Amino acid sequence: MQAAQTIVFLIEAYLGVGLVVAAIFIIFGIERVEPYAKGSLGFRPLLIPGLTLLWPLVLWRWWVLETGRG
């Protein structure tokens, strides 16, 4: 039972961090990563599920583009 609770907690923590990253990325980062996203607010909520699940990749890609290493 303890292992199951630990797994559920880790999944909840991962998704919680993902939601925070998704919110920050949608507000501040989307226009820097994708310039054509400027002014188009209708599709941003559609990105939340993918950003939530793939938040490590999103952060890495955002960091690469911001630092000019890519």
mmCIF file as gemmi writes it, N, C-alpha and C atoms, coordinates in Angstrom:
data_model
loop_
_atom_site.group_PDB
_atom_site.id
_atom_site.type_symbol
_atom_site.label_atom_id
_atom_site.label_alt_id
_atom_site.label_comp_id
_atom_site.label_asym_id
_atom_site.label_entity_id
_atom_site.label_seq_id
_atom_site.pdbx_PDB_ins_code
_atom_site.Cartn_x
_atom_site.Cartn_y
_atom_site.Cartn_z
_atom_site.occupancy
_atom_site.B_iso_or_equiv
_atom_site.pdbx_formal_charge
_atom_site.auth_seq_id
_atom_site.auth_asym_id
_atom_site.pdbx_PDB_model_num
ATOM 1 N N . MET Axp A 1 ? 0.82 -1.197 0 1 0 ? 1 A 1
ATOM 2 C CA . MET Axp A 1 ? 0 0 0 1 0 ? 1 A 1
ATOM 3 C C . MET Axp A 1 ? 0.863 1.261 0 1 0 ? 1 A 1
ATOM 4 N N . GLN Axp A 2 ? 1.96 1.22 0.728 1 0 ? 2 A 1
ATOM 5 C CA . GLN Axp A 2 ? 2.841 2.389 0.795 1 0 ? 2 A 1
ATOM 6 C C . GLN Axp A 2 ? 3.437 2.718 -0.573 1 0 ? 2 A 1
ATOM 7 N N . ALA Axp A 3 ? 3.795 1.711 -1.349 1 0 ? 3 A 1
ATOM 8 C CA . ALA Axp A 3 ? 4.367 1.94 -2.673 1 0 ? 3 A 1
ATOM 9 C C . ALA Axp A 3 ? 3.351 2.61 -3.595 1 0 ? 3 A 1
ATOM 10 N N . ALA Axp A 4 ? 2.118 2.187 -3.526 1 0 ? 4 A 1
ATOM 11 C CA . ALA Axp A 4 ? 1.074 2.786 -4.36 1 0 ? 4 A 1
ATOM 12 C C . ALA Axp A 4 ? 0.859 4.251 -3.996 1 0 ? 4 A 1
ATOM 13 N N . GLN Axp A 5 ? 0.85 4.55 -2.713 1 0 ? 5 A 1
ATOM 14 C CA . GLN Axp A 5 ? 0.686 5.936 -2.279 1 0 ? 5 A 1
ATOM 15 C C . GLN Axp A 5 ? 1.851 6.795 -2.73 1 0 ? 5 A 1
ATOM 16 N N . THR Axp A 6 ? 3.043 6.247 -2.691 1 0 ? 6 A 1
ATOM 17 C CA . THR Axp A 6 ? 4.218 6.983 -3.146 1 0 ? 6 A 1
ATOM 18 C C . THR Axp A 6 ? 4.146 7.261 -4.637 1 0 ? 6 A 1
ATOM 19 N N . ILE Axp A 7 ? 3.726 6.265 -5.412 1 0 ? 7 A 1
ATOM 20 C CA . ILE Axp A 7 ? 3.603 6.453 -6.853 1 0 ? 7 A 1
ATOM 21 C C . ILE Axp A 7 ? 2.552 7.508 -7.178 1 0 ? 7 A 1
ATOM 22 N N . VAL Axp A 8 ? 1.418 7.452 -6.515 1 0 ? 8 A 1
ATOM 23 C CA . VAL Axp A 8 ? 0.361 8.442 -6.737 1 0 ? 8 A 1
ATOM 24 C C . VAL Axp A 8 ? 0.859 9.837 -6.361 1 0 ? 8 A 1
ATOM 25 N N . PHE Axp A 9 ? 1.571 9.946 -5.253 1 0 ? 9 A 1
ATOM 26 C CA . PHE Axp A 9 ? 2.11 11.24 -4.837 1 0 ? 9 A 1
ATOM 27 C C . PHE Axp A 9 ? 3.086 11.784 -5.876 1 0 ? 9 A 1
ATOM 28 N N . LEU Axp A 10 ? 3.968 10.942 -6.395 1 0 ? 10 A 1
ATOM 29 C CA . LEU Axp A 10 ? 4.941 11.387 -7.397 1 0 ? 10 A 1
ATOM 30 C C . LEU Axp A 10 ? 4.255 11.836 -8.683 1 0 ? 10 A 1
ATOM 31 N N . ILE Axp A 11 ? 3.219 11.114 -9.08 1 0 ? 11 A 1
ATOM 32 C CA . ILE Axp A 11 ? 2.474 11.509 -10.283 1 0 ? 11 A 1
ATOM 33 C C . ILE Axp A 11 ? 1.771 12.836 -10.057 1 0 ? 11 A 1
ATOM 34 N N . GLU Axp A 12 ? 1.153 13.008 -8.896 1 0 ? 12 A 1
ATOM 35 C CA . GLU Axp A 12 ? 0.494 14.275 -8.579 1 0 ? 12 A 1
ATOM 36 C C . GLU Axp A 12 ? 1.486 15.425 -8.54 1 0 ? 12 A 1
ATOM 37 N N . ALA Axp A 13 ? 2.658 15.189 -7.975 1 0 ? 13 A 1
ATOM 38 C CA . ALA Axp A 13 ? 3.681 16.233 -7.916 1 0 ? 13 A 1
ATOM 39 C C . ALA Axp A 13 ? 4.159 16.594 -9.328 1 0 ? 13 A 1
ATOM 40 N N . TYR Axp A 14 ? 4.385 15.592 -10.163 1 0 ? 14 A 1
ATOM 41 C CA . TYR Axp A 14 ? 4.814 15.821 -11.544 1 0 ? 14 A 1
ATOM 42 C C . TYR Axp A 14 ? 3.786 16.659 -12.3 1 0 ? 14 A 1
ATOM 43 N N . LEU Axp A 15 ? 2.518 16.296 -12.165 1 0 ? 15 A 1
ATOM 44 C CA . LEU Axp A 15 ? 1.466 17.031 -12.862 1 0 ? 15 A 1
ATOM 45 C C . LEU Axp A 15 ? 1.267 18.422 -12.264 1 0 ? 15 A 1
ATOM 46 N N . GLY Axp A 16 ? 1.453 18.559 -10.956 1 0 ? 16 A 1
ATOM 47 C CA . GLY Axp A 16 ? 1.359 19.879 -10.328 1 0 ? 16 A 1
ATOM 48 C C . GLY Axp A 16 ? 2.43 20.821 -10.842 1 0 ? 16 A 1
ATOM 49 N N . VAL Axp A 17 ? 3.655 20.327 -10.909 1 0 ? 17 A 1
ATOM 50 C CA . VAL Axp A 17 ? 4.741 21.138 -11.468 1 0 ? 17 A 1
ATOM 51 C C . VAL Axp A 17 ? 4.447 21.433 -12.935 1 0 ? 17 A 1
ATOM 52 N N . GLY Axp A 18 ? 3.92 20.459 -13.643 1 0 ? 18 A 1
ATOM 53 C CA . GLY Axp A 18 ? 3.578 20.661 -15.047 1 0 ? 18 A 1
ATOM 54 C C . GLY Axp A 18 ? 2.542 21.745 -15.258 1 0 ? 18 A 1
ATOM 55 N N . LEU Axp A 19 ? 1.545 21.805 -14.389 1 0 ? 19 A 1
ATOM 56 C CA . LEU Axp A 19 ? 0.535 22.859 -14.504 1 0 ? 19 A 1
ATOM 57 C C . LEU Axp A 19 ? 1.129 24.238 -14.256 1 0 ? 19 A 1
ATOM 58 N N . VAL Axp A 20 ? 2.022 24.327 -13.295 1 0 ? 20 A 1
ATOM 59 C CA . VAL Axp A 20 ? 2.678 25.614 -13.015 1 0 ? 20 A 1
ATOM 60 C C . VAL Axp A 20 ? 3.545 26.028 -14.202 1 0 ? 20 A 1
ATOM 61 N N . VAL Axp A 21 ? 4.316 25.096 -14.728 1 0 ? 21 A 1
ATOM 62 C CA . VAL Axp A 21 ? 5.157 25.396 -15.896 1 0 ? 21 A 1
ATOM 63 C C . VAL Axp A 21 ? 4.288 25.772 -17.089 1 0 ? 21 A 1
ATOM 64 N N . ALA Axp A 22 ? 3.189 25.074 -17.289 1 0 ? 22 A 1
ATOM 65 C CA . ALA Axp A 22 ? 2.292 25.382 -18.407 1 0 ? 22 A 1
ATOM 66 C C . ALA Axp A 22 ? 1.735 26.795 -18.286 1 0 ? 22 A 1
ATOM 67 N N . ALA Axp A 23 ? 1.31 27.167 -17.091 1 0 ? 23 A 1
ATOM 68 C CA . ALA Axp A 23 ? 0.766 28.519 -16.892 1 0 ? 23 A 1
ATOM 69 C C . ALA Axp A 23 ? 1.823 29.58 -17.157 1 0 ? 23 A 1
ATOM 70 N N . ILE Axp A 24 ? 3.023 29.384 -16.622 1 0 ? 24 A 1
ATOM 71 C CA . ILE Axp A 24 ? 4.094 30.362 -16.829 1 0 ? 24 A 1
ATOM 72 C C . ILE Axp A 24 ? 4.488 30.423 -18.297 1 0 ? 24 A 1
ATOM 73 N N . PHE Axp A 25 ? 4.569 29.273 -18.929 1 0 ? 25 A 1
ATOM 74 C CA . PHE Axp A 25 ? 4.958 29.24 -20.336 1 0 ? 25 A 1
ATOM 75 C C . PHE Axp A 25 ? 3.91 29.91 -21.216 1 0 ? 25 A 1
ATOM 76 N N . ILE Axp A 26 ? 2.643 29.661 -20.949 1 0 ? 26 A 1
ATOM 77 C CA . ILE Axp A 26 ? 1.593 30.261 -21.765 1 0 ? 26 A 1
ATOM 78 C C . ILE Axp A 26 ? 1.564 31.776 -21.586 1 0 ? 26 A 1
ATOM 79 N N . ILE Axp A 27 ? 1.833 32.251 -20.381 1 0 ? 27 A 1
ATOM 80 C CA . ILE Axp A 27 ? 1.795 33.686 -20.133 1 0 ? 27 A 1
ATOM 81 C C . ILE Axp A 27 ? 3.046 34.382 -20.654 1 0 ? 27 A 1
ATOM 82 N N . PHE Axp A 28 ? 4.219 33.823 -20.395 1 0 ? 28 A 1
ATOM 83 C CA . PHE Axp A 28 ? 5.462 34.53 -20.687 1 0 ? 28 A 1
ATOM 84 C C . PHE Axp A 28 ? 6.292 33.945 -21.827 1 0 ? 28 A 1
ATOM 85 N N . GLY Axp A 29 ? 6.227 32.66 -22.067 1 0 ? 29 A 1
ATOM 86 C CA . GLY Axp A 29 ? 7.191 32.043 -22.958 1 0 ? 29 A 1
ATOM 87 C C . GLY Axp A 29 ? 6.746 31.696 -24.348 1 0 ? 29 A 1
ATOM 88 N N . ILE Axp A 30 ? 5.468 31.533 -24.575 1 0 ? 30 A 1
ATOM 89 C CA . ILE Axp A 30 ? 4.997 31.037 -25.867 1 0 ? 30 A 1
ATOM 90 C C . ILE Axp A 30 ? 5.406 31.957 -27.017 1 0 ? 30 A 1
ATOM 91 N N . GLU Axp A 31 ? 5.35 33.261 -26.79 1 0 ? 31 A 1
ATOM 92 C CA . GLU Axp A 31 ? 5.687 34.201 -27.857 1 0 ? 31 A 1
ATOM 93 C C . GLU Axp A 31 ? 7.183 34.233 -28.135 1 0 ? 31 A 1
ATOM 94 N N . ARG Axp A 32 ? 7.995 33.863 -27.154 1 0 ? 32 A 1
ATOM 95 C CA . ARG Axp A 32 ? 9.436 33.82 -27.377 1 0 ? 32 A 1
ATOM 96 C C . ARG Axp A 32 ? 9.848 32.569 -28.135 1 0 ? 32 A 1
ATOM 97 N N . VAL Axp A 33 ? 9.169 31.476 -27.865 1 0 ? 33 A 1
ATOM 98 C CA . VAL Axp A 33 ? 9.487 30.219 -28.532 1 0 ? 33 A 1
ATOM 99 C C . VAL Axp A 33 ? 8.856 30.171 -29.918 1 0 ? 33 A 1
ATOM 100 N N . GLU Axp A 34 ? 7.625 30.648 -30.024 1 0 ? 34 A 1
ATOM 101 C CA . GLU Axp A 34 ? 6.906 30.638 -31.3 1 0 ? 34 A 1
ATOM 102 C C . GLU Axp A 34 ? 6.392 32.044 -31.596 1 0 ? 34 A 1
ATOM 103 N N . PRO Axp A 35 ? 7.118 32.814 -32.402 1 0 ? 35 A 1
ATOM 104 C CA . PRO Axp A 35 ? 6.727 34.208 -32.664 1 0 ? 35 A 1
ATOM 105 C C . PRO Axp A 35 ? 5.343 34.353 -33.297 1 0 ? 35 A 1
ATOM 106 N N . TYR Axp A 36 ? 4.89 33.364 -34.03 1 0 ? 36 A 1
ATOM 107 C CA . TYR Axp A 36 ? 3.576 33.452 -34.674 1 0 ? 36 A 1
ATOM 108 C C . TYR Axp A 36 ? 2.427 33.312 -33.677 1 0 ? 36 A 1
ATOM 109 N N . ALA Axp A 37 ? 2.724 32.984 -32.436 1 0 ? 37 A 1
ATOM 110 C CA . ALA Axp A 37 ? 1.689 32.85 -31.416 1 0 ? 37 A 1
ATOM 111 C C . ALA Axp A 37 ? 1.258 34.203 -30.858 1 0 ? 37 A 1
ATOM 112 N N . LYS Axp A 38 ? 1.938 35.253 -31.236 1 0 ? 38 A 1
ATOM 113 C CA . LYS Axp A 38 ? 1.616 36.579 -30.716 1 0 ? 38 A 1
ATOM 114 C C . LYS Axp A 38 ? 0.211 36.987 -31.139 1 0 ? 38 A 1
ATOM 115 N N . GLY Axp A 39 ? -0.586 37.33 -30.154 1 0 ? 39 A 1
ATOM 116 C CA . GLY Axp A 39 ? -1.929 37.814 -30.414 1 0 ? 39 A 1
ATOM 117 C C . GLY Axp A 39 ? -2.993 36.734 -30.572 1 0 ? 39 A 1
ATOM 118 N N . SER Axp A 40 ? -2.622 35.501 -30.665 1 0 ? 40 A 1
ATOM 119 C CA . SER Axp A 40 ? -3.618 34.446 -30.824 1 0 ? 40 A 1
ATOM 120 C C . SER Axp A 40 ? -3.849 33.765 -29.476 1 0 ? 40 A 1
ATOM 121 N N . LEU Axp A 41 ? -4.881 34.181 -28.803 1 0 ? 41 A 1
ATOM 122 C CA . LEU Axp A 41 ? -5.152 33.699 -27.454 1 0 ? 41 A 1
ATOM 123 C C . LEU Axp A 41 ? -6.062 32.472 -27.435 1 0 ? 41 A 1
ATOM 124 N N . GLY Axp A 42 ? -6.717 32.176 -28.529 1 0 ? 42 A 1
ATOM 125 C CA . GLY Axp A 42 ? -7.687 31.085 -28.545 1 0 ? 42 A 1
ATOM 126 C C . GLY Axp A 42 ? -7.096 29.698 -28.444 1 0 ? 42 A 1
ATOM 127 N N . PHE Axp A 43 ? -5.887 29.51 -28.951 1 0 ? 43 A 1
ATOM 128 C CA . PHE Axp A 43 ? -5.327 28.161 -28.945 1 0 ? 43 A 1
ATOM 129 C C . PHE Axp A 43 ? -4.502 27.873 -27.694 1 0 ? 43 A 1
ATOM 130 N N . ARG Axp A 44 ? -4.173 28.857 -26.915 1 0 ? 44 A 1
ATOM 131 C CA . ARG Axp A 44 ? -3.303 28.654 -25.754 1 0 ? 44 A 1
ATOM 132 C C . ARG Axp A 44 ? -3.873 27.668 -24.731 1 0 ? 44 A 1
ATOM 133 N N . PRO Axp A 45 ? -5.15 27.725 -24.402 1 0 ? 45 A 1
ATOM 134 C CA . PRO Axp A 45 ? -5.664 26.711 -23.464 1 0 ? 45 A 1
ATOM 135 C C . PRO Axp A 45 ? -5.577 25.281 -24.012 1 0 ? 45 A 1
ATOM 136 N N . LEU Axp A 46 ? -5.555 25.141 -25.319 1 0 ? 46 A 1
ATOM 137 C CA . LEU Axp A 46 ? -5.432 23.814 -25.905 1 0 ? 46 A 1
ATOM 138 C C . LEU Axp A 46 ? -4.048 23.206 -25.673 1 0 ? 46 A 1
ATOM 139 N N . LEU Axp A 47 ? -3.073 24.032 -25.369 1 0 ? 47 A 1
ATOM 140 C CA . LEU Axp A 47 ? -1.715 23.559 -25.14 1 0 ? 47 A 1
ATOM 141 C C . LEU Axp A 47 ? -1.49 23.022 -23.729 1 0 ? 47 A 1
ATOM 142 N N . ILE Axp A 48 ? -2.395 23.333 -22.809 1 0 ? 48 A 1
ATOM 143 C CA . ILE Axp A 48 ? -2.188 22.987 -21.399 1 0 ? 48 A 1
ATOM 144 C C . ILE Axp A 48 ? -1.972 21.499 -21.17 1 0 ? 48 A 1
ATOM 145 N N . PRO Axp A 49 ? -2.758 20.593 -21.733 1 0 ? 49 A 1
ATOM 146 C CA . PRO Axp A 49 ? -2.501 19.164 -21.465 1 0 ? 49 A 1
ATOM 147 C C . PRO Axp A 49 ? -1.113 18.702 -21.927 1 0 ? 49 A 1
ATOM 148 N N . GLY Axp A 50 ? -0.717 19.103 -23.106 1 0 ? 50 A 1
ATOM 149 C CA . GLY Axp A 50 ? 0.59 18.702 -23.608 1 0 ? 50 A 1
ATOM 150 C C . GLY Axp A 50 ? 1.727 19.319 -22.825 1 0 ? 50 A 1
ATOM 151 N N . LEU Axp A 51 ? 1.589 20.596 -22.48 1 0 ? 51 A 1
ATOM 152 C CA . LEU Axp A 51 ? 2.619 21.26 -21.687 1 0 ? 51 A 1
ATOM 153 C C . LEU Axp A 51 ? 2.726 20.641 -20.303 1 0 ? 51 A 1
ATOM 154 N N . THR Axp A 52 ? 1.599 20.244 -19.747 1 0 ? 52 A 1
ATOM 155 C CA . THR Axp A 52 ? 1.599 19.637 -18.417 1 0 ? 52 A 1
ATOM 156 C C . THR Axp A 52 ? 2.343 18.305 -18.421 1 0 ? 52 A 1
ATOM 157 N N . LEU Axp A 53 ? 2.154 17.522 -19.453 1 0 ? 53 A 1
ATOM 158 C CA . LEU Axp A 53 ? 2.811 16.216 -19.511 1 0 ? 53 A 1
ATOM 159 C C . LEU Axp A 53 ? 4.268 16.312 -19.951 1 0 ? 53 A 1
ATOM 160 N N . LEU Axp A 54 ? 4.578 17.251 -20.788 1 0 ? 54 A 1
ATOM 161 C CA . LEU Axp A 54 ? 5.928 17.345 -21.36 1 0 ? 54 A 1
ATOM 162 C C . LEU Axp A 54 ? 6.728 18.513 -20.798 1 0 ? 54 A 1
ATOM 163 N N . TRP Axp A 55 ? 6.439 18.923 -19.568 1 0 ? 55 A 1
ATOM 164 C CA . TRP Axp A 55 ? 7.066 20.12 -19.029 1 0 ? 55 A 1
ATOM 165 C C . TRP Axp A 55 ? 8.587 20.064 -18.965 1 0 ? 55 A 1
ATOM 166 N N . PRO Axp A 56 ? 9.245 18.921 -18.728 1 0 ? 56 A 1
ATOM 167 C CA . PRO Axp A 56 ? 10.717 18.959 -18.756 1 0 ? 56 A 1
ATOM 168 C C . PRO Axp A 56 ? 11.258 19.32 -20.148 1 0 ? 56 A 1
ATOM 169 N N . LEU Axp A 57 ? 10.635 18.791 -21.189 1 0 ? 57 A 1
ATOM 170 C CA . LEU Axp A 57 ? 11.045 19.105 -22.547 1 0 ? 57 A 1
ATOM 171 C C . LEU Axp A 57 ? 10.771 20.575 -22.866 1 0 ? 57 A 1
ATOM 172 N N . VAL Axp A 58 ? 9.649 21.087 -22.409 1 0 ? 58 A 1
ATOM 173 C CA . VAL Axp A 58 ? 9.295 22.488 -22.642 1 0 ? 58 A 1
ATOM 174 C C . VAL Axp A 58 ? 10.316 23.405 -21.98 1 0 ? 58 A 1
ATOM 175 N N . LEU Axp A 59 ? 10.657 23.116 -20.73 1 0 ? 59 A 1
ATOM 176 C CA . LEU Axp A 59 ? 11.652 23.938 -20.04 1 0 ? 59 A 1
ATOM 177 C C . LEU Axp A 59 ? 13.019 23.873 -20.723 1 0 ? 59 A 1
ATOM 178 N N . TRP Axp A 60 ? 13.421 22.677 -21.135 1 0 ? 60 A 1
ATOM 179 C CA . TRP Axp A 60 ? 14.704 22.526 -21.809 1 0 ? 60 A 1
ATOM 180 C C . TRP Axp A 60 ? 14.728 23.315 -23.121 1 0 ? 60 A 1
ATOM 181 N N . ARG Axp A 61 ? 13.68 23.167 -23.907 1 0 ? 61 A 1
ATOM 182 C CA . ARG Axp A 61 ? 13.626 23.869 -25.205 1 0 ? 61 A 1
ATOM 183 C C . ARG Axp A 61 ? 13.584 25.38 -25.009 1 0 ? 61 A 1
ATOM 184 N N . TRP Axp A 62 ? 12.829 25.831 -24.047 1 0 ? 62 A 1
ATOM 185 C CA . TRP Axp A 62 ? 12.739 27.254 -23.738 1 0 ? 62 A 1
ATOM 186 C C . TRP Axp A 62 ? 14.098 27.774 -23.311 1 0 ? 62 A 1
ATOM 187 N N . TRP Axp A 63 ? 14.81 27.027 -22.478 1 0 ? 63 A 1
ATOM 188 C CA . TRP Axp A 63 ? 16.13 27.426 -22.011 1 0 ? 63 A 1
ATOM 189 C C . TRP Axp A 63 ? 17.129 27.485 -23.169 1 0 ? 63 A 1
ATOM 190 N N . VAL Axp A 64 ? 17.078 26.498 -24.054 1 0 ? 64 A 1
ATOM 191 C CA . VAL Axp A 64 ? 17.981 26.471 -25.21 1 0 ? 64 A 1
ATOM 192 C C . VAL Axp A 64 ? 17.739 27.685 -26.095 1 0 ? 64 A 1
ATOM 193 N N . LEU Axp A 65 ? 16.498 28.013 -26.353 1 0 ? 65 A 1
ATOM 194 C CA . LEU Axp A 65 ? 16.198 29.154 -27.215 1 0 ? 65 A 1
ATOM 195 C C . LEU Axp A 65 ? 16.555 30.482 -26.554 1 0 ? 65 A 1
ATOM 196 N N . GLU Axp A 66 ? 16.346 30.588 -25.26 1 0 ? 66 A 1
ATOM 197 C CA . GLU Axp A 66 ? 16.654 31.833 -24.555 1 0 ? 66 A 1
ATOM 198 C C . GLU Axp A 66 ? 18.166 32.078 -24.44 1 0 ? 66 A 1
ATOM 199 N N . THR Axp A 67 ? 18.934 31.021 -24.288 1 0 ? 67 A 1
ATOM 200 C CA . THR Axp A 67 ? 20.375 31.179 -24.13 1 0 ? 67 A 1
ATOM 201 C C . THR Axp A 67 ? 21.106 31.181 -25.463 1 0 ? 67 A 1
ATOM 202 N N . GLY Axp A 68 ? 20.413 30.868 -26.533 1 0 ? 68 A 1
ATOM 203 C CA . GLY Axp A 68 ? 21.019 30.88 -27.865 1 0 ? 68 A 1
ATOM 204 C C . GLY Axp A 68 ? 21.941 29.713 -28.127 1 0 ? 68 A 1
ATOM 205 N N . ARG Axp A 69 ? 21.75 28.61 -27.43 1 0 ? 69 A 1
ATOM 206 C CA . ARG Axp A 69 ? 22.617 27.448 -27.602 1 0 ? 69 A 1
ATOM 207 C C . ARG Axp A 69 ? 22.078 26.456 -28.623 1 0 ? 69 A 1
ATOM 208 N N . GLY Axp A 70 ? 20.969 26.776 -29.237 1 0 ? 70 A 1
ATOM 209 C CA . GLY Axp A 70 ? 20.353 25.809 -30.143 1 0 ? 70 A 1
ATOM 210 C C . GLY Axp A 70 ? 20.495 26.117 -31.578 1 0 ? 70 A 1
